[in-house]
Amino acid sequence: MSSLRNCIGAQSVDTALGKWTRLNNAAMVFDRHHPLLHKFIQEFALTFDGNKWGHNRPYLVSRVVERVKSRIGYRGKFSVMPPMAFYPVGWTHIGSLFKSPESRGDARWVEAKIAQLSEDTYGVHLWNKQSRGLRIEEGSVMARLTSGNCVVCHSIYSS
């Protein structure tokens, strides 16, 4: 991740248009005092609404970036990373990463997913609301990822 600078991850993309439809603030890398960070804080202070899920998080960064992306002073000053960079699995499918392969087809899928994540992903957002009760099953994508990459997960899971 040390190669990343001044970027935010797209959570979803309109594949037909090739443009992001939702950003997410779970993964952002910015220089200290970057003007976009100031805009995020300003928007938070001006529009905070604790009654709407996402209003102060993914919707906030999405609406701010949409507003400033073509303004002088912001153009070329940040990048939007594709979903594969931080959100390779949507919240409705996060459970698939925790399941042990039950067939050869499942095992091939795990291998392909590990290869894809190793090449195209900096980190995997786990969508805690959906994944917090899941167990990491032996041989699953998560088992493989934690055993090979997580510096604090050895006591949580060991294959």
CORKAZI-V351471 format. One record per residue. N is the residue number from 1. PSI is psi in radians with two decimals (999 if undefined). NEAR is the number of other ideal C-beta (glycine too) atoms within 10 Angstrom. Layout:
n:psi:near
N:PSI:NEAR
N:PSI:NEAR
//
This chain:
n:psi:near
1:-0.16:9
2:-0.32:5
3:-0.19:6
4:2.46:16
5:2.27:12
6:1.09:15
7:2.76:16
8:2.64:26
9:2.44:26
10:2.32:21
11:-0.61:22
12:2.69:15
13:2.47:16
14:1.85:10
15:-0.54:8
16:-0.69:6
17:-0.34:8
18:0.43:8
19:2.59:10
20:2.58:22
21:-0.40:13
22:2.27:16
23:2.93:26
24:2.42:22
25:0.14:18
26:-0.43:18
27:1.95:20
28:2.46:20
29:1.96:19
30:2.61:17
31:2.63:12
32:2.40:5
33:0.33:7
34:2.41:17
35:-0.49:15
36:-0.64:21
37:-0.72:16
38:-0.74:10
39:-0.69:18
40:-0.80:19
41:-0.72:12
42:-0.80:11
43:-0.72:16
44:-0.81:15
45:-0.63:8
46:-0.49:7
47:0.21:13
48:2.31:11
49:1.81:10
50:-0.08:7
51:-0.17:5
52:2.06:9
53:2.36:11
54:-0.28:12
55:-0.65:15
56:0.06:16
57:-1.79:14
58:-0.65:17
59:-0.61:18
60:-0.94:21
61:-0.58:24
62:-0.81:21
63:-0.61:14
64:-0.83:23
65:-0.71:19
66:-0.69:11
67:-0.68:12
68:-0.16:17
69:-0.50:14
70:0.10:8
71:2.56:11
72:2.42:6
73:-0.29:9
74:-0.54:17
75:2.23:10
76:0.07:7
77:-0.10:15
78:2.82:21
79:2.63:13
80:2.05:15
81:2.60:19
82:2.78:15
83:-0.61:21
84:-0.40:17
85:-0.72:20
86:-0.34:23
87:1.01:25
88:-0.26:21
89:2.22:21
90:2.83:13
91:-0.48:15
92:-0.24:9
93:0.13:11
94:-0.52:21
95:-0.47:15
96:-0.47:15
97:-0.31:23
98:-0.22:16
99:2.42:18
100:2.43:15
101:2.34:17
102:-0.15:10
103:3.01:8
104:-0.66:8
105:-0.74:9
106:-0.74:15
107:-0.68:13
108:-0.67:11
109:-0.75:14
110:-0.81:21
111:-0.78:13
112:-0.71:11
113:-0.72:19
114:-0.78:14
115:-0.77:10
116:-0.81:13
117:-0.68:20
118:-0.54:12
119:-0.68:8
120:-0.01:12
121:2.36:18
122:-0.59:17
123:2.77:15
124:2.01:18
125:2.22:19
126:0.02:17
127:1.16:17
128:-0.68:11
129:-0.61:10
130:-0.50:14
131:-0.18:17
132:-0.48:8
133:0.01:8
134:2.57:15
135:2.49:11
136:2.01:22
137:2.58:16
138:2.34:11
139:-0.06:16
140:2.94:24
141:-0.80:26
142:-0.66:24
143:-0.76:21
144:-0.75:20
145:-0.80:20
146:-0.68:19
147:-0.48:14
148:-0.26:11
149:-0.36:12
150:2.11:12
151:-0.29:6
152:0.06:7
153:-0.06:16
154:-0.69:10
155:-0.31:6
156:-0.74:9
157:2.31:17
158:2.27:9
159:999:11
//
